[in-house]
Amino acid sequence: MPKRRVHVAAAAIFNERGQVLIARRPSIADQGGLWEFPGGKLAPFETGLEALRRELAEELGVTIGRAQPLIRVHHEYPDKHILLDVWETHDYEGEPWGREGQAVRWVEVGDLERYPFPEANHPIIRSVMLPRYYLITGEEEEDAHFERKLARALGEDGIRLVQLRAKTLEADRWQERAERALALCRQHGARLILNGGPELLERIDADGIHLPSTALLGLERRPIAADKWLSASAHDQAQVEQAARVSCDFITLSPLRETPSHPGAITMGWHDFQQLVEYAAMPVYALGGVTRHDSDRARAVGAQGIASIRDYWYPDTVRS
């Protein structure tokens, strides 16, 4: 027998303090007592956003204004297939309260993992915690140039997620650069991800590791602790599925477009990109020929946002 399919719209509602709203499921409900992002099932012929506005008015007494897609999560339970269609909004009227007797709470984004959620909500938590823009550093020979460019991206562009990519440096130089990059990221409240193998975390206590696709395919299980972020490069469906099997927290998916560094490369374009994102079990960053101006389009097709070297590392070449 085919499984019952359930389509649910849910919201990550943010207040002016940057806190996000969560609600507690009634004890008599399925998975009762766990916390969730508020929302509910779509009625016949409703869109996700229409259902969200109706459900939040009924459950919380709030009116949603502008909202943007955040992530779509497909999850298999023994008796059903659930699609969580999640939207992000900072634009609402009214003070949320549990009109159906449920507990509701504003929480700091960094505290979400302290609350028990249904398993299907875990990719949503990661998506809420991640920023829209992901900087991949360029290969810089001079340390002063590297520090100046990273400081500018963190300060002027507000980057809060950085991948240190420095494959051309010898071990001692890499160590020095990584230490300085971590210090700069900490000053600006940003996370630092190291491009390379898990052993790099033994040298630098960064926030996580980014695996090349070749390393990803060689794994049988998650190679680092759960309290560190694990990202990976993916280029096709097999690699996206492998990232899910080894519990990656997020991935970059490329190449979306042709880039100056890889002219003539076969690219996936927005249509194929969206098809791969739809069933990815984690947040996805678009990579390859994209800039910050593609952010809204990336979100519209289900991505977390965009990852870029050129747009943040060599901004004058992109904007000229």
MARZADO-543902 format. One line per field, with one value per residue (C-alpha): chain; residue number from 1; z, x, y. Coordinates in Angstrom, 2 decimals, always signed. Layout:
BEGIN
badren = A|... $
marmi = NUM|... $
z = Z|... $
x = X|... $
y = Y|... $
***
This chain:
BEGIN
badren = A|A|A|A|A|A|A|A|A|A|A|A|A|A|A|A|A|A|A|A|A|A|A|A|A|A|A|A|A|A|A|A|A|A|A|A|A|A|A|A|A|A|A|A|A|A|A|A|A|A|A|A|A|A|A|A|A|A|A|A|A|A|A|A|A|A|A|A|A|A|A|A|A|A|A|A|A|A|A|A|A|A|A|A|A|A|A|A|A|A|A|A|A|A|A|A|A|A|A|A|A|A|A|A|A|A|A|A|A|A|A|A|A|A|A|A|A|A|A|A|A|A|A|A|A|A|A|A|A|A|A|A|A|A|A|A|A|A|A|A|A|A|A|A|A|A|A|A|A|A|A|A|A|A|A|A|A|A|A|A|A|A|A|A|A|A|A|A|A|A|A|A|A|A|A|A|A|A|A|A|A|A|A|A|A|A|A|A|A|A|A|A|A|A|A|A|A|A|A|A|A|A|A|A|A|A|A|A|A|A|A|A|A|A|A|A|A|A|A|A|A|A|A|A|A|A|A|A|A|A|A|A|A|A|A|A|A|A|A|A|A|A|A|A|A|A|A|A|A|A|A|A|A|A|A|A|A|A|A|A|A|A|A|A|A|A|A|A|A|A|A|A|A|A|A|A|A|A|A|A|A|A|A|A|A|A|A|A|A|A|A|A|A|A|A|A|A|A|A|A|A|A|A|A|A|A|A|A|A|A|A|A|A|A|A|A|A|A|A|A $
marmi = 1|2|3|4|5|6|7|8|9|10|11|12|13|14|15|16|17|18|19|20|21|22|23|24|25|26|27|28|29|30|31|32|33|34|35|36|37|38|39|40|41|42|43|44|45|46|47|48|49|50|51|52|53|54|55|56|57|58|59|60|61|62|63|64|65|66|67|68|69|70|71|72|73|74|75|76|77|78|79|80|81|82|83|84|85|86|87|88|89|90|91|92|93|94|95|96|97|98|99|100|101|102|103|104|105|106|107|108|109|110|111|112|113|114|115|116|117|118|119|120|121|122|123|124|125|126|127|128|129|130|131|132|133|134|135|136|137|138|139|140|141|142|143|144|145|146|147|148|149|150|151|152|153|154|155|156|157|158|159|160|161|162|163|164|165|166|167|168|169|170|171|172|173|174|175|176|177|178|179|180|181|182|183|184|185|186|187|188|189|190|191|192|193|194|195|196|197|198|199|200|201|202|203|204|205|206|207|208|209|210|211|212|213|214|215|216|217|218|219|220|221|222|223|224|225|226|227|228|229|230|231|232|233|234|235|236|237|238|239|240|241|242|243|244|245|246|247|248|249|250|251|252|253|254|255|256|257|258|259|260|261|262|263|264|265|266|267|268|269|270|271|272|273|274|275|276|277|278|279|280|281|282|283|284|285|286|287|288|289|290|291|292|293|294|295|296|297|298|299|300|301|302|303|304|305|306|307|308|309|310|311|312|313|314|315|316|317|318|319|320 $
z = +0.00|-0.84|+2.14|+3.05|+1.93|+4.25|+3.16|+6.07|+5.96|+8.82|+9.74|+11.22|+12.69|+13.88|+16.23|+16.39|+18.79|+16.30|+18.35|+16.66|+17.75|+18.58|+19.81|+21.86|+20.49|+22.74|+24.79|+23.12|+19.59|+17.54|+18.98|+21.74|+24.05|+21.41|+20.10|+16.51|+14.21|+14.11|+11.15|+9.94|+7.09|+3.78|+3.02|-0.47|-3.20|-0.79|-1.51|+1.20|+1.95|+2.03|+4.48|+6.60|+6.93|+7.83|+10.34|+12.11|+12.44|+13.90|+16.16|+17.21|+16.47|+14.20|+10.66|+8.38|+5.87|+3.62|+3.84|+1.90|+1.33|+3.75|+3.17|+2.04|+3.95|+2.81|+5.61|+5.72|+8.73|+8.92|+8.04|+6.00|+3.83|+5.14|+3.28|+5.51|+3.45|+5.66|+5.28|+6.99|+8.06|+10.04|+9.03|+11.23|+13.25|+16.68|+19.68|+19.27|+21.91|+22.05|+21.01|+21.15|+24.58|+23.28|+24.83|+22.63|+23.29|+21.75|+21.86|+20.82|+17.57|+19.21|+21.85|+19.45|+19.82|+23.53|+22.73|+21.69|+18.16|+15.87|+13.67|+10.55|+12.05|+12.35|+8.86|+9.61|+12.77|+10.78|+8.15|+10.77|+12.31|+9.01|+7.25|+3.67|+2.43|+2.56|+1.78|+0.37|+0.68|-2.32|-2.55|-1.33|-1.12|+1.12|+4.63|+4.78|+1.65|+3.08|+6.38|+4.71|+2.39|+5.11|+7.48|+4.76|+3.99|+7.67|+8.42|+5.29|+3.83|+7.18|+6.28|+9.12|+7.54|+6.11|+4.50|+4.68|+1.42|+1.37|-0.50|-1.82|+1.59|+3.39|+6.78|+8.92|+6.79|+6.76|+10.55|+10.93|+8.42|+10.01|+13.46|+12.19|+10.22|+13.33|+15.41|+12.83|+12.60|+16.37|+16.50|+14.13|+15.48|+12.36|+11.98|+10.36|+8.34|+7.29|+3.78|+4.11|+6.22|+9.74|+11.14|+10.64|+13.67|+15.80|+14.78|+14.78|+16.95|+14.15|+13.82|+11.30|+8.18|+4.50|+2.53|-1.18|-3.12|-3.50|+0.27|+0.77|-1.45|+0.53|+3.83|+5.55|+8.46|+9.79|+10.46|+13.08|+16.29|+16.25|+17.90|+14.81|+11.44|+8.53|+4.98|+1.66|-2.05|-4.20|-7.97|-8.70|-7.13|-5.93|-3.99|-2.52|-1.31|+0.10|+2.04|+3.65|+4.51|+6.42|+8.14|+6.59|+8.07|+4.74|+1.28|-1.63|-4.95|-8.13|-10.78|-11.30|-13.99|-15.90|-14.06|-15.29|-13.60|-15.37|-18.83|-20.86|-17.86|-17.94|-15.65|-14.14|-14.44|-12.15|-13.24|-12.50|-9.40|-8.05|-8.76|-6.70|-3.87|-3.54|-2.06|-0.35|+3.34|+4.44|+3.59|+0.20|-0.97|-4.69|-5.97|-9.33|-11.18|-8.60|-6.71|-3.78|-6.28|-6.93|-3.30|-3.63|-6.66|-4.84|-1.91|-4.27|-5.59|-2.10|-1.43|+1.80|-0.12|-2.18|-1.69|-3.51|-3.79|-6.34|-5.01|-1.56|-2.17|-5.42|-5.26|-7.59|-10.45|-9.94|-9.57|-12.26 $
x = +0.00|+1.37|+2.02|-0.27|+1.24|+0.91|+1.81|+2.46|+3.28|+5.43|+7.05|+10.28|+9.01|+11.70|+11.16|+13.14|+15.65|+16.46|+14.69|+12.61|+9.19|+8.56|+5.43|+4.92|+2.77|-0.18|+0.50|-2.38|-1.11|+1.25|+4.75|+3.11|+5.27|+7.91|+8.58|+8.02|+7.88|+4.24|+2.03|-0.36|-1.66|-2.70|-6.42|-7.51|-6.34|-4.31|-0.76|+1.84|+1.79|-2.01|-2.11|+0.58|-1.31|-4.52|-2.89|-0.91|-4.00|-5.95|-3.21|-1.30|-3.51|-0.93|-1.15|+1.78|+2.93|+5.90|+7.47|+10.16|+10.77|+13.33|+13.52|+11.36|+11.88|+10.68|+10.61|+9.52|+7.67|+6.53|+2.96|+3.30|+5.43|+5.51|+6.55|+7.38|+7.10|+8.92|+8.83|+10.80|+9.20|+10.14|+6.91|+3.91|+1.26|+0.04|+1.65|+1.72|-0.05|-1.34|-4.97|-5.38|-3.78|-0.30|+2.83|+4.72|+8.14|+10.60|+14.08|+17.57|+18.55|+21.66|+19.48|+17.24|+19.22|+18.40|+14.74|+13.39|+11.93|+10.47|+13.16|+11.73|+12.42|+16.19|+17.04|+14.83|+16.82|+20.06|+18.53|+17.36|+20.83|+22.66|+23.05|+22.08|+25.61|+28.61|+32.08|+34.76|+38.13|+40.39|+43.93|+46.14|+49.91|+50.36|+48.96|+48.29|+46.12|+44.24|+43.51|+42.42|+39.99|+38.53|+38.13|+36.36|+33.93|+33.15|+32.77|+31.31|+29.37|+28.29|+29.46|+28.83|+29.90|+33.40|+35.13|+38.92|+40.29|+44.09|+45.32|+48.52|+50.03|+52.60|+51.55|+53.11|+51.72|+48.30|+48.35|+49.14|+46.46|+43.84|+44.57|+44.27|+41.10|+39.54|+40.42|+38.86|+35.72|+35.35|+35.64|+32.68|+30.55|+31.10|+31.65|+34.82|+34.72|+38.02|+38.31|+39.98|+39.96|+38.59|+42.13|+42.35|+40.11|+42.89|+45.08|+42.49|+39.35|+37.20|+33.44|+33.54|+34.91|+34.08|+34.76|+35.59|+33.26|+35.97|+36.41|+32.64|+32.22|+34.80|+32.93|+30.82|+29.72|+29.91|+33.61|+33.34|+31.42|+27.84|+28.80|+30.81|+29.35|+29.94|+29.55|+30.56|+30.77|+28.17|+27.72|+25.05|+22.27|+24.55|+26.70|+23.66|+22.35|+25.75|+25.85|+22.55|+23.80|+26.80|+24.70|+26.16|+24.67|+24.68|+26.24|+27.31|+25.80|+27.66|+28.26|+25.08|+26.55|+29.81|+32.59|+35.75|+37.90|+36.05|+35.00|+33.07|+32.18|+28.91|+26.52|+23.20|+21.20|+18.36|+15.93|+18.24|+19.52|+15.97|+15.31|+18.34|+17.55|+13.97|+14.94|+18.18|+17.85|+19.75|+20.28|+21.92|+24.03|+24.14|+27.71|+29.24|+28.73|+26.31|+26.44|+24.55|+22.01|+20.96|+20.05|+16.31|+16.14|+18.14|+15.72|+12.76|+13.94|+14.57|+18.23|+19.59|+21.39|+24.52|+28.17|+30.78|+34.46|+34.43|+31.51|+33.03|+36.73|+37.08|+34.01|+35.42|+35.64|+32.01|+30.52|+32.51 $
y = +0.00|+3.48|+5.67|+8.51|+11.84|+14.83|+18.37|+20.74|+24.46|+25.74|+29.04|+30.26|+33.53|+35.95|+38.89|+42.13|+40.56|+37.79|+35.14|+32.45|+31.20|+27.54|+25.79|+22.64|+19.85|+18.84|+15.73|+13.87|+14.58|+12.43|+13.02|+15.01|+17.07|+17.75|+21.24|+22.33|+25.31|+26.45|+25.65|+23.01|+20.86|+22.34|+22.33|+21.22|+23.64|+25.78|+26.90|+26.61|+30.32|+30.45|+27.57|+29.17|+32.43|+30.62|+28.28|+31.01|+33.17|+30.24|+28.88|+32.00|+34.99|+36.62|+37.96|+37.20|+39.80|+39.08|+35.65|+33.81|+30.09|+28.67|+24.90|+21.98|+18.74|+15.32|+12.77|+9.14|+7.81|+4.17|+5.11|+8.32|+10.57|+14.13|+17.27|+20.23|+23.42|+25.94|+29.72|+32.47|+35.72|+38.81|+40.58|+39.83|+41.64|+40.61|+38.97|+35.17|+33.13|+29.55|+29.93|+26.12|+25.80|+24.98|+26.46|+28.92|+30.39|+32.84|+31.27|+32.24|+30.56|+29.12|+27.42|+25.48|+22.28|+22.20|+21.50|+18.09|+18.26|+15.59|+14.05|+15.70|+19.13|+18.68|+20.01|+23.01|+23.74|+23.70|+25.97|+28.47|+28.51|+29.06|+32.43|+33.13|+33.85|+31.51|+32.89|+30.62|+32.32|+32.79|+31.46|+34.33|+34.15|+37.20|+37.01|+40.76|+40.59|+37.61|+39.32|+42.55|+40.77|+38.57|+41.53|+43.50|+40.65|+40.12|+43.82|+45.40|+42.46|+41.01|+37.49|+35.04|+31.73|+31.32|+28.38|+28.61|+27.24|+27.42|+24.34|+25.93|+26.73|+24.61|+23.19|+25.92|+28.73|+27.06|+26.82|+30.52|+31.50|+29.31|+30.72|+34.28|+33.48|+31.93|+34.99|+37.35|+35.21|+35.14|+38.94|+39.24|+36.39|+34.28|+30.53|+29.17|+25.94|+24.31|+22.87|+19.48|+16.34|+15.86|+15.78|+19.55|+20.01|+18.52|+21.48|+24.29|+24.32|+25.73|+25.30|+22.48|+20.81|+21.07|+17.89|+17.76|+15.46|+12.80|+12.61|+12.57|+9.52|+7.57|+7.85|+5.22|+7.39|+10.93|+11.63|+14.39|+15.01|+16.23|+19.53|+20.52|+21.51|+19.14|+20.43|+18.92|+19.63|+17.87|+17.89|+15.29|+13.24|+10.43|+12.88|+14.65|+11.29|+10.35|+13.63|+12.66|+9.16|+10.50|+13.20|+16.32|+19.46|+21.32|+21.13|+23.29|+22.20|+23.17|+24.25|+26.18|+28.44|+28.72|+30.55|+32.35|+29.69|+26.83|+28.08|+25.55|+23.39|+21.48|+23.35|+22.32|+25.55|+26.54|+23.79|+20.84|+22.58|+22.84|+19.16|+18.15|+20.57|+19.34|+15.99|+16.99|+16.19|+19.30|+22.98|+23.58|+26.52|+27.34|+27.59|+28.41|+31.68|+33.10|+36.39|+37.86|+39.18|+35.57|+35.04|+35.53|+33.26|+30.60|+30.78|+30.59|+27.22|+25.84|+26.66|+28.08|+30.81|+31.28|+30.35|+32.38|+33.14|+35.95|+37.99|+38.46|+37.97|+39.93|+42.21|+44.84|+42.34|+41.31|+44.77|+46.57 $
***
